[in-house]
Amino acid sequence: MTSLIKYGSVAASRPIVEVLGIACITNMARGIQKVKHSHERVEETAPKASKDLCNMVAGIIENL
């Protein structure tokens, strides 16, 4: 994924193309969160963040 972002950004960095990057973080950094890290926690958090992320992207698109 990192290389896709890297090369996509380079290709889109031409003067006529605008680029917007969005990331959805589904778990906190180690040491910040009080509960143990696990894939199950990520799967639990992702749907909760999904609605907010979709609303944010819809709002951005409406304002283009």
CYANA upper distance limits for C-alpha pairs under 8 A (distance plus 0.5 A):
  1 MET  CA      5 ILE  CA      6.83
  2 THR  CA      6 LYS  CA      6.63
  3 SER  CA      7 TYR  CA      6.50
  4 LEU  CA      8 GLY  CA      6.28
  5 ILE  CA      9 SER  CA      6.40
  6 LYS  CA     10 VAL  CA      6.85
  7 TYR  CA     11 ALA  CA      6.59
  8 GLY  CA     12 ALA  CA      6.52
  9 SER  CA     13 SER  CA      6.39
  9 SER  CA     19 VAL  CA      7.70
 10 VAL  CA     14 ARG  CA      8.36
 12 ALA  CA     17 VAL  CA      6.11
 12 ALA  CA     18 GLU  CA      7.61
 12 ALA  CA     19 VAL  CA      7.18
 13 SER  CA     17 VAL  CA      6.75
 13 SER  CA     18 GLU  CA      7.77
 13 SER  CA     19 VAL  CA      7.89
 24 CYS  CA     49 ALA  CA      8.06
 24 CYS  CA     53 LEU  CA      7.82
 26 THR  CA     42 VAL  CA      6.06
 26 THR  CA     45 THR  CA      6.35
 26 THR  CA     46 ALA  CA      6.24
 26 THR  CA     49 ALA  CA      7.91
 27 ASN  CA     37 HIS  CA      8.32
 27 ASN  CA     41 ARG  CA      8.21
 27 ASN  CA     42 VAL  CA      6.65
 27 ASN  CA     45 THR  CA      8.08
 28 MET  CA     32 ILE  CA      6.91
 28 MET  CA     33 GLN  CA      6.31
 29 ALA  CA     33 GLN  CA      7.30
 30 ARG  CA     37 HIS  CA      8.11
 37 HIS  CA     41 ARG  CA      7.35
 38 SER  CA     42 VAL  CA      7.22
 39 HIS  CA     43 GLU  CA      6.76
 40 GLU  CA     44 GLU  CA      6.63
 41 ARG  CA     45 THR  CA      6.60
 42 VAL  CA     46 ALA  CA      6.45
 43 GLU  CA     47 PRO  CA      7.79
 44 GLU  CA     48 LYS  CA      7.90
 45 THR  CA     49 ALA  CA      6.88
 46 ALA  CA     50 SER  CA      6.46
 47 PRO  CA     51 LYS  CA      7.56
 48 LYS  CA     52 ASP  CA      8.16
 49 ALA  CA     53 LEU  CA      6.60
 50 SER  CA     54 CYS  CA      6.50
 51 LYS  CA     55 ASN  CA      6.68
 52 ASP  CA     56 MET  CA      6.64
 53 LEU  CA     57 VAL  CA      6.71
 54 CYS  CA     58 ALA  CA      6.56
 55 ASN  CA     59 GLY  CA      6.64
 56 MET  CA     60 ILE  CA      6.81
 57 VAL  CA     61 ILE  CA      6.68
 58 ALA  CA     62 GLU  CA      6.65
 59 GLY  CA     63 ASN  CA      6.93
 60 ILE  CA     64 LEU  CA      7.05
